Amino acid sequence: MYPEDLKEQQIVRREKAQELKEKGVDPFGHKYDRTHSSKDLFDQFGAFDHDTLETMHKEVSIAGRIMLKRGQGKAGFMNLQDRDGQIQVYVRSDMIGEAMYEVFRSADLGDIVGIKGVVFRTKTNELTVKANEFTHLTKALRPLPDKFHGLQDKEEARRRRYVDLIVNEESKRVALLRPRIIRSIQKFFDNKGFIEVETPVLHSILGGAAARPFVTHHNTLDMDFYLRIATELPLKRLIVGGLEAVYEIGRLFRNEGMDAKHNPEFTTIEAYLAYSDMEGMMDLVEECLSTVTYETLGTFTVDFNGTVIEMGRPWKRWHMVDAVKELSGVDFWQPLTLDEAKAFAKAHNIHVEKHYSYGHIVEAFFEKYCEDVIIQPTMVYGHPIEISPLAKKNEKDPRFTDRFELFINKSEYANAFSELNDPIDQRERFENQVKEKALGNDEASEMDVDFVESLEYGMPPTGGLGIGIDRFVMLLTNTPNIRDVILFPHLKHR
């Protein structure tokens, strides 16, 4: 008996699986040796005409999923799909034998088969494999979505990515391009002499960024841990230790809202370079992302959702206060008291939270007036000290730090700065973060005594950067939603 909720097609396919067993064919077969993929066939034989291929008589072995099947009587065609694409197969009863031809005839779309045969061209000049052997490999017990409509429901596509990858060429393109982008980033930093390292995912102290964490409990130690919100503090300890140039590509976790640009689990690269600073990081980020764009796309011009982005260097560099002054008319260069800054905020309908200081108000102005007008790659620098607890003060104006964020098409892609290496200043900043936490800022850092101690051993002047890899993949693949560049995004229950 079958489960009660099976649809008619699923019952038919289970019956076919039973019939295969009765014929001595395992419905869920065994290892199969392939000599070629579909791409190999087009690469090696795509340039040859019908007569040349007949003379060559090249035998190949391929395997894949049946995506199209047609024909009747004693001969038929099917399209087999593997990771690289599709190839047509010609099947004849007198070539593969009556018994296996019956297996071919009863095969369903979605079944996985192996074919040994000869490469030739049909009368319509299509590169095809003429089957000499047909091997059933796996029975698909569920039908694929209709090929013309595919998985129209985006949420269902994200939920059942395995089906989405079978029927949606665009999803497969993104899935294959993402690792190429990440490899290109790795190669860039490796070639610059950086060491790739791994740091813990479980942190006992919250720090390295402003974000709400996920909390978990370790039973043996009887301790709460945070899933890391940043890799920054462990990586800077390695700079203290003398590794001088380090990077890590890895998952971060933030217990925050979800939208087209945010997933609670996401991938970044953080890198730290001894004896560098914010301007060194500007050069590094600019060179990295422009190089990777050209390596993976073959051009510096990116079309994102109808907006043309030029990733070639050089990029605009814009002080946050200059941007606010230009677009809102408010000049935060002038010396202002907190009350004066709050008055400007009120006049411009900007909400001020209880923990807000002068710097938070500058940032709020930037978010309201500037973020949404930045389209081309722009490095916005000079963040106020209150919102940059790990960045070095600017020598000329200590209200601001030597920090920048990269904005492209209204979104932040990177964050970098001259790292704070003064342990006395760092302790004070942590203490201010603790006060902010007490005032209700859930994203404020905690006091990390061990990190302060590490700085007391001496960290050289250092530049550090973080780049959001998912957003960069979105840009290069022209994918507007972060959940479509992550193979298994987080979703609500059905």
KATAZI-V589339 format. One record per backbone hydrogen bond with DSSP energy under -1.0 kcal/mol. CO is the residue of the C=O (numbers start at 1). NH is the residue of the N-H. If there is no record, write none. Layout:
co->CO nh->NH
co->CO nh->NH
This chain:
co->3 nh->6
co->7 nh->11
co->8 nh->12
co->9 nh->13
co->10 nh->14
co->11 nh->15
co->12 nh->16
co->13 nh->17
co->14 nh->18
co->15 nh->19
co->16 nh->20
co->17 nh->21
co->18 nh->22
co->19 nh->23
co->20 nh->25
co->21 nh->24
co->27 nh->139
co->37 nh->41
co->38 nh->42
co->39 nh->43
co->40 nh->44
co->41 nh->45
co->42 nh->46
co->45 nh->48
co->49 nh->53
co->50 nh->54
co->51 nh->55
co->52 nh->56
co->53 nh->57
co->58 nh->119
co->60 nh->117
co->61 nh->35
co->61 nh->36
co->62 nh->115
co->64 nh->113
co->65 nh->81
co->66 nh->110
co->68 nh->79
co->70 nh->77
co->72 nh->75
co->74 nh->93
co->76 nh->91
co->77 nh->70
co->78 nh->89
co->79 nh->67
co->80 nh->87
co->81 nh->65
co->85 nh->82
co->87 nh->80
co->88 nh->129
co->89 nh->78
co->90 nh->131
co->91 nh->76
co->92 nh->95
co->92 nh->96
co->93 nh->97
co->97 nh->101
co->98 nh->102
co->99 nh->103
co->100 nh->104
co->101 nh->105
co->102 nh->106
co->108 nh->111
co->111 nh->66
co->112 nh->137
co->112 nh->138
co->113 nh->64
co->114 nh->135
co->115 nh->62
co->116 nh->132
co->116 nh->133
co->117 nh->60
co->118 nh->130
co->120 nh->128
co->122 nh->125
co->126 nh->122
co->128 nh->120
co->129 nh->90
co->130 nh->118
co->133 nh->116
co->135 nh->114
co->137 nh->29
co->138 nh->112
co->146 nh->150
co->150 nh->152
co->153 nh->157
co->154 nh->158
co->155 nh->159
co->156 nh->160
co->160 nh->163
co->160 nh->164
co->161 nh->165
co->163 nh->167
co->164 nh->168
co->168 nh->172
co->169 nh->173
co->170 nh->174
co->171 nh->175
co->172 nh->176
co->173 nh->177
co->174 nh->178
co->177 nh->181
co->178 nh->182
co->179 nh->183
co->180 nh->184
co->181 nh->185
co->182 nh->186
co->183 nh->187
co->184 nh->188
co->185 nh->189
co->186 nh->190
co->187 nh->191
co->189 nh->194
co->190 nh->193
co->195 nh->247
co->201 nh->228
co->203 nh->226
co->206 nh->446
co->212 nh->255
co->214 nh->227
co->216 nh->225
co->218 nh->222
co->218 nh->223
co->223 nh->218
co->225 nh->216
co->226 nh->203
co->228 nh->253
co->231 nh->235
co->232 nh->236
co->233 nh->237
co->234 nh->238
co->235 nh->239
co->236 nh->240
co->237 nh->241
co->238 nh->243
co->239 nh->242
co->243 nh->245
co->244 nh->274
co->245 nh->195
co->246 nh->272
co->247 nh->197
co->248 nh->270
co->250 nh->268
co->252 nh->266
co->254 nh->256
co->260 nh->482
co->262 nh->259
co->264 nh->254
co->266 nh->252
co->267 nh->469
co->267 nh->470
co->268 nh->250
co->269 nh->467
co->270 nh->248
co->271 nh->465
co->272 nh->246
co->273 nh->276
co->273 nh->463
co->277 nh->281
co->278 nh->282
co->279 nh->283
co->280 nh->284
co->281 nh->285
co->282 nh->286
co->283 nh->287
co->284 nh->288
co->285 nh->289
co->286 nh->290
co->287 nh->291
co->288 nh->292
co->289 nh->293
co->290 nh->294
co->291 nh->295
co->292 nh->296
co->293 nh->297
co->294 nh->298
co->300 nh->311
co->302 nh->309
co->304 nh->307
co->307 nh->304
co->309 nh->302
co->316 nh->379
co->318 nh->381
co->319 nh->323
co->320 nh->324
co->321 nh->325
co->322 nh->326
co->323 nh->327
co->324 nh->328
co->325 nh->329
co->337 nh->341
co->338 nh->342
co->339 nh->343
co->340 nh->344
co->341 nh->345
co->342 nh->346
co->343 nh->347
co->344 nh->348
co->345 nh->350
co->346 nh->349
co->353 nh->356
co->357 nh->361
co->358 nh->362
co->359 nh->363
co->360 nh->364
co->361 nh->365
co->362 nh->366
co->363 nh->367
co->364 nh->368
co->365 nh->369
co->366 nh->370
co->366 nh->371
co->370 nh->373
co->371 nh->374
co->374 nh->410
co->375 nh->409
co->377 nh->316
co->378 nh->407
co->379 nh->318
co->380 nh->405
co->381 nh->320
co->383 nh->401
co->384 nh->387
co->385 nh->388
co->388 nh->391
co->390 nh->420
co->392 nh->402
co->397 nh->400
co->399 nh->385
co->400 nh->394
co->401 nh->403
co->402 nh->418
co->403 nh->382
co->404 nh->416
co->405 nh->380
co->406 nh->413
co->406 nh->414
co->407 nh->378
co->408 nh->411
co->411 nh->408
co->413 nh->468
co->414 nh->406
co->415 nh->466
co->416 nh->404
co->417 nh->464
co->418 nh->392
co->422 nh->426
co->423 nh->427
co->424 nh->428
co->425 nh->429
co->426 nh->430
co->427 nh->431
co->428 nh->432
co->429 nh->433
co->430 nh->434
co->431 nh->435
co->432 nh->436
co->433 nh->437
co->434 nh->438
co->435 nh->439
co->436 nh->441
co->437 nh->440
co->440 nh->442
co->441 nh->444
co->448 nh->452
co->449 nh->453
co->450 nh->454
co->451 nh->455
co->452 nh->456
co->454 nh->457
co->455 nh->458
co->461 nh->275
co->462 nh->419
co->463 nh->273
co->464 nh->417
co->465 nh->271
co->466 nh->415
co->467 nh->269
co->468 nh->472
co->469 nh->473
co->470 nh->474
co->471 nh->475
co->472 nh->476
co->473 nh->477
co->474 nh->479
co->481 nh->484
co->482 nh->485
